[in-house]
Amino acid sequence: MKLRPLTGAHAVSEAMRQINPDVVPVYPVTPQSPIAEGFAQFKADGRVDSELVLAESEHSVMSIAIGASAAGARVMTATASQGLALMWELLPAAAGMRLPITMNIANRALSAPLNIHCDHSDSMGAKDQSWIQMYAENPQEVYDMTLLAMKLAELASLPAMVMQDGFITSHCVEAVEILDDKKVKSFLGRRKATFPLLDTVNPVTYGAMQLPDSFFETKLQQIEAMNEVNKQYPLVAKMLTKLTKRNYDILEKYKLNGADAVIVTTSSTSGIVKSAVDNLRKKGKKVGMIKLRLFRPFPYQELAKALEKVKAVSVLDRAVAYGANAPLYAETLQSLFSSVKKPKAQSCVFGLGGRDIFEEQVEKVFTELLSGKIQSLRYIK
Amino acid sequence: MKQQNNKLEKGAVVKGGTSVTNKTGSWRSLKPVWDKKKCINCMLCPIYCPENCIPVKKGLRLETDFDFCKGCGICAQVCPVKCIKMEREVCK
């Protein structure tokens, strides 16, 4: 194990080098590009023997990924924002064919207006396409979660996305502990595809039409597979913890003991919230934070249980749903529906198009939660 | 359309040989009724049959395989001696 100064993007490239996937189709898009560039450098230096395919668009990237994965290959790619949007048509196809493609996303706002900075509107727009979704806080978590996601995806036969905040995480250097190559190899093993297309002795057809007599049943299998991830995730996380000594619980519960006011959020923002929690705790305020690592499948029961004794909760979303509740807030409300004692809940939308969020602003949210006079919707502008 | 009982593989992957296991005879609304006595074994109908479901053995045409015959009527059309008649399929 060694400590390396890496950006979130290069932490992914490093993980990809260690994984040495069979096929990596890519197309550049800010702020994902350094992931692919870092990996392309490894390829140019002869340190990986992956087939690096420079496609003509993200639509082609995902098509290549699907074809290669169906052939039995281990496939990785990365994208962001408009790139993910262009892939959209193929996302449910990859999941429907149950292909464990691992894709890293450097979250970026969707156009229009054109913007290259971080918000979660890209991945939140793709949340219901039967892809496992994980959100990472910092470069270290990005590295770890990339390994975790691949193992989980292959176990569940579902594709997985690992999100990191564009620029905030993807372009900032932090110390990242890298596992030994051998350990990564033994953790992931080799992919054993159930129906590889290249197996000419047992020929199969992928993507055939299914009519009303059977389509529903295939979807039920897919639903069941996604639900099963709830059970598989803790097992895979435990295996990785053995190697890294770090924790990957579905929820990171930060100072929840006796907390009256809690903020629920994801990704890099949890760092700033933790800092605000520390400040307020020093002043004797009972505040805490919950960070979600796994967004799909959504941990309804775990979140409801974690919020059992909380009096007020604010959900920080870095995305909006026009004409509806913001995505993380909506899921939190659903989690709380069957709880006996429901906390007061607030939706707090922040950071659209990469706008910074500061500690004082988070502290204000906590103060409002503790005061008991809570607006149901607020924006941190 | 009713639910099928075939085993569904993960990801709707279809294994080879489904044209044998997936019996399409139930699609038929017209049934070819073949008069063996009139038949001259010219071998036109086995060649024209798009389902390849008219078996031939030792130069003789045999009865249509109704597991796969969809009742398209091409055999009746091409028969030079008109020994095949299309009759409405009776529901059992």
Interface residues (C-beta under 8 A of the other chain):
Chain A: G96 M97 R98 L99 S157 T194 F195 N202 P203 V204 T205 Y206 G207 A208 Q210 L211 P212 D213 S214 F216 E217 T218 Q221 A225
Chain B: M1 K2 Q3 Q4 N6 L8 E9 K10 G11 A12 V13 V14 K15 G16
